[in-house]
Structure formats: structure tokens, C-alpha cells
Amino acid sequence: MSDIWIATFLDAQAAELGAARNTLLAYGRDLKDIHGWLIGRWRNFENATQTDVEEYLIHCDAQGLSSATRARRLSAIKQLYRFAFDEGWRSDNPAIQVGSPSQPKRLPHTLDETEVDRLLAAARKMARMPQDKLRDTCLMELLYATGMRVSELMSLPVSATRGNPQMLLILGKGGKERMVPLAPPAKTALAAWIRQRDALQETRVQNGHAPSPFLFPSRGKSGHLTRHWFYTRIKALAVHGSVSPAKVTPHTLRHAFATHLLARGADLRSIQTMLGHADIVTTEIYTHVVDEHLTKLVLDHHPLAHNARKSTIKPVTDES
């Protein structure tokens, strides 16, 4: 019966809320782990109690799982039981009063403007084939100019980018749409790539292949470039641009987009809208990144900070 609960819940998440495939996979993995643990205690989703849920989280902690992983698993349990209550499968929600594990506040990793410039320059130069240079340049310019999630960029339909658009319509999490303006460099890179892309597609169509609806088509199962492919590509661009690969992921450019806008005076609400955050609290993390950067800037460059350091150095005297 518990397997049916999981399958029905996941189907509802996909059909009613438009949950992304990766979200569904994560829910499925977490709920199967919980189900297996309950079965080992002769319990199941139908008769589990609040104590069972709390003891499962203790079990996860004993396994050495991070607070973030434990919080995610608790979220999956709560979502399942909320759905079960709405469906009338249970008359209570045993997870509703279980508190989420406390998590240390981690600031997102970002890049300074010089490092971003190096990545963009690498995109224009690294590839050997001209069409690959145009593709890489368009990918990087769009990602930095819009702050898109990499999954949104990879699956972007070419129809949304035609006609020299001033703004892009992006389909985000949960099927929510948002508009993000395009900066001139991104518009130039986009126009150049579309011309090249259309020429490549025309050749494929002449060879009997169906045209692709995506801006960045691929011959793979998804029909477009994948997140894994781009993750590997951006690491290579980092090496070519003399930027530490450890600092660079596709999501790092999304963070850079937000922090650089905020540092240059953009308001938090506008950044929230462009990032597609449902809650401004999520966006507020970038204020801490900017504050940290400004503090470091003062400590590194302000004369008073240097004077303070000098005052802590014991002067050399004849007696020493």
C-alpha cells in the first residue's frame, strides 16, 4: 500500500503542480528510504506516528547525514502526509509538528566581475569550431545576463528568443513564467547563435531529421543540451579563463548575476522577480554576500584598517 501512496503522490505532484523531473526523483528517493526504514520496524505510512517520524530523523542523524539532507527528507514526509490528509487516506498528519533540523546559514559562492569577464572571454575563444564558439558565448552571456537556472536555459525554446527580443519569457519552477530583460551583449550573442543554429538545423532537416524546438538542440534523448554537459563545459571554460574551477558551476553565474546587480544598486524586489524566487527571504541571502564583500573591501584597502594593523605590531627598540 505504501508504494501506491508514493506513486500516486508523485503523479499528483507532476500533474497538478508541474513539479520538475529532478524534484520528483528526489521525492521518490527520499520516500523510498523512509518507507524501507518503516518496514524494518513493522510500520508503514498508514500507521506511522509522530514518534516514528522523529526517530527516523534521529536515525538519519546517526548515519551522518547533513542537516540539509535531513530537512529535505522531513519536507518529503510532510508533503506526502499533507497529500494523504487531503485525499482522506489519513485523518491526521503525524509529521506536522515535527521541527526541521537547524541548518547553518551558508552564503552562496559567487564570482567577482573580473572573473566573470574571464569566463566570457574564454567562451569566445576556447572552442576550435566557429559554431561552438558562438554557442558557448550565447550560453554564458544569457546565463549571466538573466540569472536563469541552468535547467531553464538548457530547455529554452527557440521561439522565445526570435525577433530580437528586449526581454525573455522564462518558464520556471512549478510552471511559473517570468520576464527578464536582455542586456546588449547577450542580445548580440543570441542573434549570432540563432543564425548559426538555424543554418545547422536546416542541414539536418534536409537530411531527413525533424527540426528541434530548442535554442540549444542536441541529439540526445532530451532533445537539448543537458545540465551535466554544461557543468563539464563551464569547468573547462574556467580552466581556459584562469578562473579556479572549484569556484565555478552553472549556478555560480546565477549568484553572480544577483550579487553584481545588488552591489550596483538594484532593488531586492526586482532581483527576486528576475530570479523567480517565490519568497523574498530567499533573495535576501545576497545582501549578506554583498555586505561580506564590502567588509573585506574596507579591511583590505581603507587607510584606517592599515593603520590599525600597524598599531598591533610591537615596535623594535634597542632593548629587544
Residue pairs with C-beta under 8 A, 6 or more apart in sequence:
1 44
1 45
1 46
2 35
2 38
2 39
2 44
2 45
2 46
3 35
5 45
5 80
5 84
5 89
6 28
6 31
6 32
6 35
6 80
8 87
9 27
9 31
9 79
9 80
9 83
9 84
10 24
10 27
10 28
12 83
13 19
13 23
13 24
13 27
13 79
14 24
17 174
17 175
18 174
18 175
19 27
19 174
20 151
20 173
22 151
26 72
26 76
27 76
27 79
30 72
30 73
30 76
30 77
31 76
31 77
31 80
33 73
34 56
34 73
34 76
34 77
35 44
35 45
37 56
37 59
38 44
38 45
38 48
38 52
38 56
41 52
43 52
45 80
45 81
45 84
46 89
46 90
48 94
49 94
50 94
50 95
50 97
50 98
52 94
53 74
53 77
53 94
53 95
53 98
54 98
56 73
56 77
57 70
57 73
57 74
57 98
57 101
60 69
60 70
60 73
61 70
61 101
65 73
67 101
67 102
67 103
67 104
68 103
70 101
71 100
71 101
71 103
74 95
74 98
74 100
74 101
75 100
77 95
77 98
78 93
78 95
78 96
78 98
81 90
81 93
81 94
81 95
81 96
82 93
84 90
84 93
85 91
85 92
85 93
105 285
105 288
107 285
107 288
107 289
107 292
108 251
108 255
108 285
108 286
108 289
109 247
109 249
109 252
109 255
110 252
110 255
110 256
110 259
110 289
111 119
111 243
111 247
111 248
111 252
111 253
111 255
111 256
113 260
115 241
115 243
115 247
116 144
116 253
116 256
116 260
118 241
118 242
118 243
119 140
119 234
119 237
119 238
119 241
119 243
119 248
119 253
120 137
120 140
120 141
120 144
121 241
122 237
122 238
122 240
122 241
122 243
123 133
123 136
123 137
123 139
123 140
123 141
123 237
124 133
124 136
124 137
125 133
125 240
126 133
126 136
126 236
126 237
126 240
127 133
127 135
127 136
130 196
131 196
131 200
134 189
134 192
134 193
134 196
135 193
135 196
135 197
135 216
136 233
136 237
137 189
137 192
137 193
138 189
138 190
138 192
138 193
139 153
139 216
139 230
139 233
140 234
140 237
140 253
141 185
141 186
141 188
141 189
141 190
142 148
142 153
142 156
142 168
142 182
142 186
142 189
142 190
143 150
143 153
143 250
143 253
143 254
143 257
144 186
144 253
144 256
144 257
145 182
145 183
145 185
145 186
145 257
146 153
146 168
146 170
146 180
146 182
146 186
146 257
146 274
147 180
147 253
147 254
147 257
147 258
147 271
147 274
147 275
148 156
148 170
148 180
148 254
149 172
149 173
149 251
149 254
149 276
150 227
150 230
150 231
150 250
150 251
150 254
151 227
152 170
152 171
152 172
153 216
153 230
154 214
154 216
154 222
154 224
154 225
154 226
154 227
154 230
155 171
155 214
155 222
155 224
156 168
156 170
156 214
156 215
156 216
157 213
157 214
157 215
158 194
158 197
158 212
158 213
158 214
158 215
159 213
160 168
160 169
160 170
160 215
161 168
161 190
161 194
161 215
162 194
164 187
164 191
165 182
165 187
166 181
166 182
167 179
167 180
167 181
167 182
168 179
168 180
168 182
169 177
169 178
169 179
170 177
170 178
170 179
170 180
170 276
171 177
172 178
172 276
173 276
176 276
178 273
178 274
178 276
180 274
181 274
182 190
193 215
194 215
197 215
197 216
197 217
201 211
201 212
201 217
204 211
205 211
212 223
212 224
213 223
214 223
214 224
215 224
216 224
216 225
217 223
217 224
217 225
218 224
218 225
218 226
218 229
220 226
227 250
230 250
231 249
231 250
234 248
234 249
234 250
234 253
235 245
235 248
237 248
238 244
238 245
238 247
238 248
239 245
254 275
255 286
255 289
257 274
257 275
258 271
258 275
258 283
258 286
259 286
259 289
259 290
259 293
261 270
261 271
262 268
262 271
262 286
262 287
262 290
263 290
263 293
268 280
268 283
268 284
268 286
268 287
269 280
271 283
271 286
272 280
272 282
272 283
275 283
277 283
298 305
299 305
